[in-house]
Amino acid sequence: MKTLMLGNEAVARGLYEAGCCFVSSYPGTPSTEITECAARYEELYAEWAPNEKVAIEAALGASLAGERSFCAMKHVGLNVAADPLFTISYTGVNAGLLIGVADDAGMHSSQNEQDSRHYARAAKLPMLEPSDSAEALAFTKLGYELSEKFDTAVLIKMCTRVSHSQSVVETGERMVPEQKGYVKDPGKYIMMPANAKKRHPVVEERTRALAAWAETAAINRTEPGQDRSLGIVTSSTCYQYVKEAFGDTYPVLKLGMIWPMPKEKIKDFAASVQRLVVVEELDGFIEAHIKSLGLAVSGKELFSQIGELSQNLVKEGLGGAVQAGPSLKEQVPARPPVMCAGCPHRSLYYVLKKLKLTVLGDIGCYTLGAVAPLNAVDTTICMGASVSGLHGFVKAGDEGTAGRTVAVIGDSTFIHSGVTGLINIAYNGSDATVIILDNSITGMTGHQQNPTTGYNLKGDPCTKIDLESLCRAVGIRRVRVVDPYDMEACQAAVKEELSVKEPSVIISRRPCALLKYVKHPGPISCDQEKCKGCKACMAIGCPAISMAGGRARIDDTLCVGCGVCQQLCKFGALG
């Protein structure tokens, strides 16, 4: 049956058709929907793991037990999973193991735009790179064949445009291979030095065999063109840009396996054209490989290493005529990201800003506390870095640093990698105050469950991690819970914990305002006669509040009635 599917949805369908039985992932845009879609198939066990390292290790365990398995993550999540990734390259697999990684060129929802292709080369693992939904499905199924044929985990690399765009796919039936039983093999799976030394040559031979396979693989295909003055080597979404920009004008070598790449196929293609150009996003990965073959090639001198490409950028880089689209007569004002109306983090950030604290931030929707008008966050590095960084900041600072510095971290991120930083604080004894922003969900990636919510990926009740007990168990004696809607109580709690000479944790607990089960009192209104136009209510940056005619105006389609703005109004105009 032919149907439209998102690229991520197509990967999930490929998992189903290939007989995958076990999926473990951590949500991260643009990869999240793969696992959410996989969970819709009853035949697949699917779960959210606490972090990407746990997910890939669980997937390996399922592979060793004899079931085809999968894990997914975004590009920065692969950093977290890198430790097992490199050793899995040595051990190989039992049943097929696929690792999905989705890059975010353009940083639509990420703190960097690293190029995950480097991981494939560094870890010496094959990587497939689909350019549309049909290939996403087909490459997923092919990935399991390669995994079991070559005894290796296989990376399948998505990107924002392929993950989140729709194209036609033709679905098939589910085919489950006979389950492989686990066979004890210490030399293969126990990576102590004596065994690992014997496995390294196996990895190198496997890479040579995969490179040989790549020479004739159908997923690395040459497409003829009318004008051989130029030949283009490309992959992924850039292939789509090239075809939309030039059609069949120039010959194209489209690479579906991005590592290891073929050598002779590229040399033959180069010999068939007068000039060779690589069109790829971010780093010159393909370009560097081609140059290593001693071939003359152009690439990054024509196309930026920063951000996404487009049809017009491809045309411009290759000297083609750029088609200008319609333009607006008026300049559209920028619309920066903002926390939602009723967001429980907003009032807490207002308190931190009011107290003029240094705030080490983390990864999540609460990162938006860094933007105007709150401007309350000083750093955002990676998952868990706020807590670990706070310890070093306090230890290295002057005597009063601990009394004017806090870390903020979400509940999901705290479980992901913040708890180890808190253990470090307790173990090495810094007078650090950590604020856990517990909104009872994984917010930024679309309301996924996590170990603190009490529900699993499919919404079934499960063990719920008690944050207070966990913090006390790692050695924090001072743990308290506040309601962020109560700004006076929040301010008192923060000031008190900053004044003590020992580690402390404040849990700011209020469910995300967008959760379906959260009941709101309804919008408030502004008494125009009482309003003095002082703009005190504007200081929290709530999108439901604006100024009109010198007076505050409440948008009742956005306001949930959280009451935070009422606490700022000295004239009783909001109610």
C-alpha positions as CSV (number, residue, x, y, z in Angstrom):
1,M,0.0,0.0,0.0
2,K,1.3,3.5,-0.9
3,T,0.9,6.2,1.7
4,L,2.4,9.5,2.9
5,M,4.7,9.2,5.9
6,L,7.1,11.4,7.8
7,G,10.7,10.2,7.5
8,N,10.7,9.3,11.2
9,E,7.4,7.5,10.8
10,A,8.9,5.6,7.9
11,V,11.9,4.5,10.0
12,A,9.4,3.1,12.5
13,R,7.6,1.3,9.8
14,G,10.9,-0.2,8.6
15,L,11.5,-1.4,12.1
16,Y,8.1,-3.1,12.1
17,E,8.6,-4.7,8.7
18,A,12.1,-5.9,9.5
19,G,11.0,-7.8,12.5
20,C,12.5,-5.5,15.2
21,C,11.3,-6.5,18.6
22,F,13.0,-4.1,21.0
23,V,13.2,-0.3,20.9
24,S,14.9,1.9,23.6
25,S,15.5,5.6,23.1
26,Y,15.7,9.0,24.7
27,P,13.6,11.7,23.1
28,G,15.4,14.4,21.2
29,T,14.3,16.6,18.3
30,P,14.4,15.7,15.4
31,S,14.5,12.0,16.3
32,T,11.6,11.7,18.8
33,E,8.8,10.5,16.6
34,I,10.7,7.4,15.5
35,T,10.2,5.8,18.9
36,E,6.7,7.3,19.4
37,C,5.6,5.8,16.1
38,A,7.3,2.5,16.8
39,A,5.3,2.3,20.1
40,R,2.1,2.1,18.1
41,Y,3.0,-1.4,16.8
42,E,1.9,-3.9,19.4
43,E,4.6,-6.4,18.2
44,L,7.4,-4.0,19.2
45,Y,8.4,-3.4,22.8
46,A,9.3,0.3,23.0
47,E,10.5,2.4,26.0
48,W,12.0,5.7,27.0
49,A,15.3,5.1,28.7
50,P,16.7,7.6,31.2
51,N,19.4,8.6,28.7
52,E,21.0,7.7,25.4
53,K,23.8,5.6,27.0
54,V,21.3,3.4,28.8
55,A,19.2,3.2,25.6
56,I,22.1,1.9,23.4
57,E,23.3,-0.5,26.1
58,A,19.7,-1.9,26.5
59,A,19.4,-2.3,22.7
60,L,22.7,-4.2,22.7
61,G,21.4,-6.5,25.4
62,A,18.4,-7.3,23.4
63,S,20.6,-8.0,20.4
64,L,22.7,-10.4,22.4
65,A,19.6,-12.1,23.6
66,G,18.7,-12.8,19.9
67,E,16.1,-10.1,19.0
68,R,16.5,-7.4,16.4
69,S,16.8,-4.1,18.3
70,F,16.9,-0.4,17.8
71,C,17.7,2.9,19.6
72,A,17.3,6.5,18.5
73,M,18.6,9.8,19.6
74,K,19.5,13.2,18.3
75,H,23.1,14.2,17.3
76,V,24.1,15.5,20.8
77,G,22.6,12.3,22.3
78,L,25.2,10.3,20.4
79,N,27.8,12.1,22.4
80,V,26.2,10.6,25.6
81,A,26.1,7.1,23.9
82,A,29.7,7.3,22.5
83,D,31.2,5.2,25.2
84,P,29.3,2.0,24.5
85,L,29.2,2.9,20.7
86,F,32.9,2.6,20.2
87,T,33.2,-0.7,22.1
88,I,30.1,-2.2,20.4
89,S,32.1,-1.7,17.2
90,Y,34.5,-4.3,18.6
91,T,32.1,-6.8,20.0
92,G,29.7,-6.9,17.0
93,V,26.2,-8.1,17.5
94,N,24.1,-11.3,17.7
95,A,20.8,-10.3,16.2
96,G,20.7,-7.1,14.1
97,L,21.2,-3.7,15.9
98,L,20.4,-0.4,14.4
99,I,21.2,3.0,15.9
100,G,19.2,6.0,14.7
101,V,20.8,9.4,15.0
102,A,19.1,12.6,13.7
103,D,21.2,15.7,13.0
104,D,19.9,19.2,13.4
105,A,21.7,21.3,10.8
106,G,20.5,24.9,11.3
107,M,20.1,24.3,15.0
108,H,16.3,24.5,15.0
109,S,16.2,22.9,18.5
110,S,19.8,22.2,19.5
111,Q,22.8,23.8,21.1
112,N,25.2,22.9,18.3
113,E,25.1,21.4,14.8
114,Q,27.7,18.7,14.9
115,D,28.0,16.3,12.0
116,S,27.3,12.7,13.1
117,R,29.1,11.2,10.1
118,H,32.4,11.7,11.9
119,Y,31.2,9.1,14.5
120,A,30.7,6.5,11.9
121,R,34.3,6.9,10.7
122,A,35.8,7.2,14.2
123,A,33.9,4.2,15.6
124,K,34.4,2.3,12.3
125,L,30.7,1.5,12.0
126,P,28.6,1.6,8.7
127,M,26.2,4.5,8.3
128,L,23.2,4.7,6.0
129,E,21.8,8.1,5.0
130,P,18.3,8.2,3.5
131,S,17.1,11.2,1.5
132,D,13.3,10.7,1.8
133,S,10.7,8.6,3.6
134,A,10.8,5.7,1.1
135,E,14.5,5.4,1.6
136,A,14.1,5.7,5.4
137,L,11.9,2.6,5.4
138,A,14.0,0.7,2.9
139,F,17.3,1.6,4.5
140,T,16.1,0.6,7.9
141,K,15.2,-2.9,6.6
142,L,18.6,-3.0,4.7
143,G,20.4,-2.0,7.9
144,Y,19.3,-5.2,9.7
145,E,20.5,-7.3,6.8
146,L,23.9,-5.5,6.9
147,S,24.1,-5.7,10.6
148,E,23.7,-9.5,10.6
149,K,25.7,-10.1,7.5
150,F,28.7,-8.1,8.7
151,D,28.3,-8.7,12.4
152,T,28.1,-5.0,13.3
153,A,25.8,-2.3,14.6
154,V,24.6,0.0,11.8
155,L,24.0,3.7,12.1
156,I,21.1,5.2,10.2
157,K,21.5,9.0,10.0
158,M,18.5,11.2,9.6
159,C,18.3,15.0,9.6
160,T,15.6,17.5,10.4
161,R,14.4,17.9,6.8
162,V,14.1,14.1,6.2
163,S,12.8,13.3,9.6
164,H,10.0,16.0,9.5
165,S,9.0,15.9,5.8
166,Q,6.5,13.7,4.2
167,S,6.9,11.6,1.0
168,V,5.3,8.5,-0.5
169,V,6.2,5.1,0.8
170,E,5.0,1.7,-0.1
171,T,4.5,-0.5,3.0
172,G,5.0,-4.2,3.2
173,E,4.4,-7.1,5.6
174,R,6.2,-7.8,8.8
175,M,8.8,-10.5,8.5
176,V,10.3,-11.7,11.8
177,P,13.5,-13.8,11.3
178,E,14.0,-16.8,13.5
179,Q,15.3,-15.7,16.9
180,K,19.0,-16.3,17.4
181,G,19.8,-17.9,20.8
182,Y,22.5,-16.4,22.9
183,V,25.7,-18.3,22.8
184,K,28.4,-17.6,25.4
185,D,31.4,-16.2,23.7
186,P,33.9,-14.5,26.1
187,G,36.4,-13.6,23.4
188,K,33.8,-11.7,21.5
189,Y,31.9,-9.9,24.2
190,I,34.3,-9.4,27.1
191,M,36.3,-6.4,26.0
192,M,39.3,-6.7,28.4
193,P,42.6,-5.9,26.7
194,A,43.6,-9.4,25.7
195,N,40.3,-10.0,23.9
196,A,40.0,-6.4,22.5
197,K,43.4,-6.7,20.8
198,K,42.1,-9.7,18.9
199,R,38.8,-7.9,17.9
200,H,40.5,-4.9,16.5
201,P,41.7,-6.7,13.3
202,V,38.2,-8.1,12.9
203,V,36.9,-4.5,12.8
204,E,39.4,-3.4,10.2
205,E,38.6,-6.4,8.0
206,R,34.9,-5.7,8.4
207,T,35.4,-2.1,7.2
208,R,37.3,-3.3,4.1
209,A,34.5,-5.8,3.4
210,L,31.8,-3.1,3.8
211,A,33.8,-0.8,1.5
212,A,33.9,-3.5,-1.1
213,W,30.1,-4.0,-0.7
214,A,29.6,-0.2,-1.1
215,E,31.2,-0.4,-4.6
216,T,28.2,-2.3,-6.1
217,A,25.5,-1.5,-3.6
218,A,22.3,-0.2,-5.2
219,I,22.0,2.5,-2.6
220,N,25.1,4.2,-4.1
221,R,23.8,5.0,-7.5
222,T,24.9,7.0,-10.5
223,E,22.2,9.0,-12.3
224,P,23.0,10.2,-15.8
225,G,22.9,13.9,-16.9
226,Q,22.8,15.8,-20.1
227,D,25.8,18.0,-19.4
228,R,29.0,16.2,-18.3
229,S,30.9,19.5,-17.7
230,L,29.9,19.0,-14.1
231,G,29.3,16.0,-11.9
232,I,27.8,16.2,-8.4
233,V,28.4,13.8,-5.5
234,T,25.8,14.2,-2.8
235,S,23.6,12.5,-0.2
236,S,20.6,12.9,2.2
237,T,18.4,16.0,1.8
238,C,21.1,17.7,-0.3
239,Y,20.3,15.2,-3.0
240,Q,16.8,16.5,-3.1
241,Y,18.1,20.1,-3.4
242,V,20.3,19.1,-6.3
243,K,17.6,17.4,-8.2
244,E,15.1,20.2,-7.6
245,A,17.7,22.8,-8.6
246,F,19.0,21.1,-11.7
247,G,16.8,18.1,-12.5
248,D,18.7,15.8,-15.0
249,T,21.1,18.5,-16.2
250,Y,24.2,17.1,-14.5
251,P,25.2,13.6,-13.6
252,V,24.8,12.8,-10.0
253,L,26.4,10.2,-7.7
254,K,24.0,9.7,-4.9
255,L,25.5,8.0,-1.8
256,G,23.2,6.0,0.4
257,M,26.0,4.5,2.5
258,I,27.9,7.5,3.8
259,W,30.5,5.3,5.6
260,P,32.5,3.5,4.5
261,M,32.3,5.1,1.0
262,P,33.3,3.4,-2.2
263,K,36.6,4.3,-3.9
264,E,36.4,2.8,-7.4
265,K,32.8,3.9,-8.0
266,I,33.8,7.5,-7.1
267,K,36.9,7.4,-9.3
268,D,34.9,6.1,-12.2
269,F,32.3,8.8,-11.8
270,A,35.0,11.5,-11.6
271,A,36.5,10.2,-14.8
272,S,33.2,10.5,-16.6
273,V,32.8,14.3,-15.9
274,Q,35.0,17.3,-16.5
275,R,34.6,18.9,-13.0
276,L,33.6,17.2,-9.7
277,V,31.6,19.0,-6.9
278,V,30.3,17.7,-3.6
279,V,27.1,19.1,-2.3
280,E,26.7,18.3,1.4
281,E,25.6,20.0,4.6
282,L,27.9,21.0,7.5
283,D,31.4,19.5,7.2
284,G,33.2,18.5,4.1
285,F,33.0,14.8,4.9
286,I,32.5,13.4,1.5
287,E,34.8,16.0,0.0
288,A,37.7,14.9,2.4
289,H,37.2,11.2,1.3
290,I,37.3,12.1,-2.4
291,K,40.5,14.2,-1.9
292,S,42.1,11.3,-0.1
293,L,41.7,9.4,-3.4
294,G,43.8,12.0,-5.1
295,L,41.0,13.5,-7.1
296,A,40.4,17.2,-7.8
297,V,37.1,18.2,-6.2
298,S,35.3,21.3,-5.1
299,G,33.0,21.6,-2.1
300,K,33.2,23.8,0.9
301,E,34.7,26.7,-1.0
302,L,31.3,26.8,-2.7
303,F,29.0,25.9,0.2
304,S,29.0,27.0,3.8
305,Q,29.9,24.7,6.7
306,I,27.2,26.5,8.7
307,G,23.5,25.8,8.6
308,E,21.3,24.1,6.1
309,L,21.5,24.3,2.3
310,S,18.5,25.0,0.0
311,Q,17.7,24.8,-3.7
312,N,18.7,28.4,-4.2
313,L,22.0,28.0,-2.2
314,V,22.9,25.0,-4.4
315,K,22.1,27.0,-7.5
316,E,24.0,30.0,-6.3
317,G,27.0,27.9,-5.4
318,L,27.2,26.3,-8.8
319,G,26.6,29.5,-10.8
320,G,23.0,28.8,-11.7
321,A,20.2,31.3,-11.9
322,V,18.6,31.9,-8.5
323,Q,14.8,32.1,-8.6
324,A,13.5,34.9,-6.4
325,G,10.3,34.2,-4.7
326,P,7.6,36.7,-3.8
327,S,8.5,39.2,-1.1
328,L,6.4,41.0,1.4
329,K,6.0,44.7,1.2
330,E,6.2,45.0,5.0
331,Q,8.9,43.6,7.2
332,V,7.5,40.9,9.4
333,P,8.6,41.4,13.0
334,A,10.7,38.7,14.6
335,R,8.9,36.3,16.9
336,P,11.4,34.9,19.4
337,P,10.6,31.7,21.3
338,V,8.9,32.3,24.6
339,M,7.7,30.2,27.5
340,C,4.0,29.4,27.3
341,A,1.3,31.3,29.1
342,G,1.0,29.8,32.6
343,C,4.4,28.1,32.4
344,P,5.5,27.3,36.0
345,H,9.1,28.2,35.2
346,R,8.4,31.8,34.5
347,S,7.7,33.0,38.0
348,L,10.7,31.1,39.4
349,Y,12.9,32.8,36.9
350,Y,11.5,36.2,37.8
351,V,12.5,35.5,41.5
352,L,16.0,34.5,40.5
353,K,16.4,37.6,38.3
354,K,15.0,39.8,41.1
355,L,17.6,38.4,43.5
356,K,20.3,39.1,40.9
357,L,21.7,35.6,41.0
358,T,24.0,33.8,38.7
359,V,22.0,31.0,37.2
360,L,23.7,28.0,35.5
361,G,21.1,26.6,33.1
362,D,20.5,23.3,31.4
363,I,18.7,21.7,28.3
364,G,15.0,21.9,28.1
365,C,12.1,24.3,27.6
366,Y,13.3,26.2,30.7
367,T,16.3,27.3,28.6
368,L,13.9,30.0,27.4
369,G,14.5,31.7,30.8
370,A,17.6,33.1,29.1
371,V,15.6,35.3,26.7
372,A,14.1,38.8,27.3
373,P,12.6,40.1,29.4
374,L,13.7,37.6,32.1
375,N,17.3,37.2,30.9
376,A,17.7,35.0,34.0
377,V,20.1,32.3,32.7
378,D,23.9,32.6,32.4
379,T,25.0,29.3,30.8
380,T,23.5,26.4,28.8
381,I,26.0,23.7,27.8
382,C,24.6,20.2,27.7
383,M,22.4,17.8,29.6
384,G,23.3,17.9,33.3
385,A,26.1,20.5,33.0
386,S,24.2,23.0,35.2
387,V,24.6,20.8,38.3
388,S,28.2,19.7,37.6
389,G,29.2,23.2,36.6
390,L,27.7,24.7,39.7
391,H,30.0,22.6,41.9
392,G,33.1,23.8,40.1
393,F,31.8,27.4,40.0
394,V,31.2,27.4,43.7
395,K,34.5,25.7,44.6
396,A,36.5,28.0,42.4
397,G,34.7,31.2,43.3
398,D,35.2,33.6,46.2
399,E,33.7,33.2,49.6
400,G,30.3,34.6,48.7
401,T,29.9,32.8,45.4
402,A,27.7,30.0,46.8
403,G,25.3,32.6,48.2
404,R,24.6,34.2,44.9
405,T,24.7,31.2,42.4
406,V,22.2,28.4,41.7
407,A,21.7,25.7,39.0
408,V,18.4,25.0,37.4
409,I,17.6,21.7,35.7
410,G,14.4,19.9,34.6
411,D,13.1,16.7,36.1
412,S,13.8,14.6,33.0
413,T,17.2,16.1,32.5
414,F,18.0,15.6,36.2
415,I,17.3,11.9,35.8
416,H,19.2,11.9,32.4
417,S,22.5,13.2,33.8
418,G,21.9,15.7,36.6
419,V,21.9,13.2,39.4
420,T,25.5,12.3,39.0
421,G,26.4,16.0,39.3
422,L,24.4,16.1,42.5
423,I,26.3,13.1,43.8
424,N,29.5,15.0,43.1
425,I,28.2,18.0,45.0
426,A,27.4,15.8,48.0
427,Y,30.5,13.7,47.8
428,N,33.0,16.6,47.4
429,G,31.1,19.0,49.6
430,S,30.2,22.3,47.9
431,D,27.7,24.7,49.4
432,A,25.7,24.5,46.1
433,T,21.9,25.1,45.7
434,V,20.3,23.1,42.9
435,I,16.8,23.9,41.7
436,I,14.9,21.1,40.0
437,L,12.2,22.5,37.8
438,D,9.7,19.6,38.0
439,N,7.0,20.1,35.5
440,S,6.0,16.4,35.6
441,I,6.9,15.7,31.9
442,T,9.6,16.0,29.3
443,G,8.4,19.3,27.9
444,M,10.6,20.5,25.1
445,T,10.4,17.4,22.9
446,G,6.6,17.1,23.1
447,H,5.4,15.7,26.5
448,Q,7.2,12.4,26.7
449,Q,7.0,10.4,29.9
450,N,10.1,10.0,32.1
451,P,11.0,8.0,35.2
452,T,9.6,10.7,37.5
453,T,6.1,10.8,36.0
454,G,4.9,7.4,37.0
455,Y,4.0,6.3,33.4
456,N,5.9,4.6,30.7
457,L,6.0,5.3,26.9
458,K,2.7,3.6,26.3
459,G,1.0,5.5,29.2
460,D,0.8,2.5,31.5
461,P,1.4,3.1,35.2
462,C,5.0,2.2,36.3
463,T,7.5,2.9,39.0
464,K,7.8,6.6,39.8
465,I,11.1,8.0,41.0
466,D,10.6,10.1,44.1
467,L,12.9,13.1,43.6
468,E,13.0,14.1,47.2
469,S,14.0,10.6,48.3
470,L,16.6,10.3,45.5
471,C,18.2,13.6,46.5
472,R,18.4,12.6,50.1
473,A,19.7,9.1,49.2
474,V,22.7,10.6,47.4
475,G,23.6,12.7,50.5
476,I,21.6,16.0,50.3
477,R,20.1,16.7,53.7
478,R,18.3,19.9,52.8
479,V,15.5,19.1,50.3
480,R,12.4,21.2,50.0
481,V,9.4,21.6,47.6
482,V,7.9,24.9,46.5
483,D,5.0,25.9,44.2
484,P,6.5,28.2,41.6
485,Y,3.2,30.1,41.3
486,D,3.8,31.3,44.8
487,M,6.6,33.8,44.2
488,E,6.8,35.0,47.8
489,A,7.4,31.4,49.0
490,C,9.9,30.8,46.2
491,Q,11.9,33.8,47.1
492,A,12.0,32.9,50.8
493,A,13.1,29.3,49.9
494,V,15.9,30.5,47.6
495,K,17.2,33.0,50.0
496,E,17.2,30.6,52.9
497,E,18.9,27.8,51.0
498,L,21.6,30.1,49.7
499,S,22.3,31.3,53.2
500,V,23.2,27.8,54.6
501,K,26.7,26.3,54.5
502,E,25.8,22.9,53.0
503,P,24.4,21.5,49.7
504,S,20.6,21.9,49.2
505,V,18.0,21.1,46.6
506,I,14.8,23.1,45.9
507,I,12.2,21.3,43.9
508,S,10.0,23.7,42.0
509,R,6.9,21.5,41.4
510,R,4.0,22.4,39.2
511,P,2.8,20.4,36.1
512,C,3.3,21.9,32.6
513,A,0.4,24.2,31.8
514,L,-0.1,22.4,28.5
515,L,-0.7,18.9,30.0
516,K,-4.2,17.8,29.1
517,Y,-5.0,16.7,32.7
518,V,-4.1,20.1,34.2
519,K,-7.2,22.1,35.1
520,H,-6.9,25.9,35.0
521,P,-9.2,28.4,36.8
522,G,-9.6,30.3,33.5
523,P,-8.4,33.7,32.3
524,I,-8.2,36.7,34.4
525,S,-9.1,40.2,33.3
526,C,-7.7,43.7,33.6
527,D,-9.7,46.5,35.2
528,Q,-8.8,49.4,32.9
529,E,-9.8,52.0,35.5
530,K,-7.4,50.6,38.1
531,C,-4.5,49.9,35.7
532,K,-1.9,52.7,35.9
533,G,0.1,51.5,32.9
534,C,3.2,50.9,35.1
535,K,4.1,47.7,33.0
536,A,5.1,45.7,36.1
537,C,3.1,42.8,34.8
538,M,5.1,42.9,31.6
539,A,8.3,42.0,33.5
540,I,7.5,38.3,33.4
541,G,7.2,38.2,29.6
542,C,3.9,36.3,29.5
543,P,2.5,36.1,26.0
544,A,-1.0,36.6,27.3
545,I,-0.2,40.1,28.5
546,S,0.3,43.2,26.2
547,M,-0.1,46.9,26.3
548,A,-2.9,48.7,24.4
549,G,-3.7,52.4,24.8
550,G,-1.3,52.7,27.7
551,R,-3.1,50.0,29.7
552,A,-2.4,46.2,30.2
553,R,-4.5,43.9,28.1
554,I,-5.1,40.2,28.8
555,D,-5.6,37.8,25.9
556,D,-8.3,35.5,27.3
557,T,-7.5,32.9,24.5
558,L,-4.0,32.5,26.0
559,C,-4.4,33.3,29.7
560,V,-4.8,30.2,32.0
561,G,-5.3,32.2,35.2
562,C,-2.1,31.2,36.9
563,G,-2.2,34.4,39.0
564,V,1.5,35.2,38.7
565,C,0.9,38.6,37.2
566,Q,-1.6,39.4,39.9
567,Q,1.3,39.2,42.4
568,L,3.1,41.9,40.5
569,C,0.3,44.4,40.3
570,K,0.3,46.9,43.1
571,F,-3.0,48.5,42.1
572,G,-5.3,45.4,42.1
573,A,-6.0,45.8,38.4
574,L,-5.7,42.2,37.6
575,G,-8.3,39.8,38.8
